[in-house]
């Protein structure tokens, strides 16, 4: 927002420029990358449509966790001779480090 401008005036001005905003009632936003997942809890999500180009503005409580693949879970489960669930817990505890997860289960 521009300082000193009435929010209603701002919305009218944005509509004249072809910009539409929509609040989205989201509970959680997860951004998945190869290395980690970025989790945004209690997010405030705004969808902005500007001349057909859609963008999202997200604000909230951010945390990160390692991205754990099914292949990693299977490897740890086989090497440590445990269930996949226990393997996944160990991988989470050790931030995706396979060796540390296996050693902790033996």
C-alpha positions, 0 to 999 in steps of 0.5 A: 500500500502507498502511505497516506492513501485510502485502501478503497481508493487504492483498490479502485485505482488498481481495478482501473489498471486491470489489477485484481486481488483475491484473498485465499483462505489457506491453512498451510503452504508448502514449497518443495525443492530438491534439497528441502521443503519450505513450510509456511504455517498460518499463511496470509495468501493474496492472489494478484491477477495483473493483465493475465499474469497471476502471482501469489503473495504469501506471508506467515510463519516459515520453517524448513525441513529436509526433503526425504525421498522414498528411495532414501527411506527404503535404503535406510529401512533395508540397511538398518533392518527396520520399518519404513516408518522408523527409517523416515523418522530417523531421516527426519531426526538427522536432517536427511543424512542417510549414514547418521540415520542408519547408525542411529537405528543399529 
